[in-house]
């Protein structure tokens, strides 16, 4: 099991290089208090390893304290003391204050994907929306591949990053584009929690998906929601651990809302690859083989009923809060990978990290 580092970097507007491997930026959803409500948290930099979900991602661009909407009350907890899902601004939990969805009972070998769970898709909360698409594909080419192509070409030229230790060290590069890239009609497939969701979200088209992580919230008049069709001009891109990011945009517009959102089910090890990074996926199974992977985080193998590893599952574990070996969980959120495809590593690991309560039941 590989150690992991966060794929969201603090977003500067000039070229920077991150420190050595293991000092990534990470942000988790604010922990639950005894009433099960979420308390406010910070989206600034943190020490320790991170994951490859963005956020995962999931520091905000400018760091500092994020504003979280504390409206809404508490709700009943899920099975085995696990908090129920919901937007981070109103997410509820049990009196145990657990912040990660799942069950501590693997179900006697019946642990698997819960296909009835759709995460933020169709959810009635701040950033939830859209409807489950009838296929795993989107009809439109919104131009996301051009972002990947530009970054991968620059990586080959080594104009953005030094060659030494690129595949193993944490590397961050923020670069303003001389020739901006147009994104026209991409679908928002997931967002981060609370106010951060208006500046950190994932977009997808028929070809690829990419993380958008801005230094401030976009001005759309209404919250960014899953199922929104959006257009904008990319003026700055970034790379963190081989994963592409959009960090600077202009001319943002929300073209429509409530659009179909594809969910890629990962039911076998071959159902997803690096080509699917940042796409919306659904994966479920039993958590096994826990290992520490930076700070308070543990990385688990999420396995199917035959013991095949589907993805690496990274979550914060503090005291008795968080998942443990034997838990059965389903995740619906962006797919990550460490190292990311841009790093062109020999043995990358597909990875998920539930940094939004809406991404687990």
Secondary structure, 3 states (H helix, E strand, C coil): CCCCCCCCCCCCCCCCCCCCCCECCCCCCCCECCCCCECCCECCCCCECCCCCCHHHCCCCCCCECCCCCCCCCCCCCHHHCCCCCCCCCCCCCCCCCCCCCECCCCCCCCCCCCCCCCCECCCCCCCECEECCCCCCCCCCCHHHHHHHHHHHHHHCCCCCCCCCCCCCCEEEEEEEEEEEEEEEEEEEECCHHHHHCEEEEECCCCEEEEECCCCCCCCCCCCCCCEEEEEEEEEEEECCEEEEEEEEEEEEEECCCEECCEEECCCCCCCHHHCCCEEEEEEEEEEEEECCCCEEEEEEECCCCCEEEEEEEECECCECCCCCCEEEEEEECEEECCHHHCCCCCEEEEECCCHHHEC
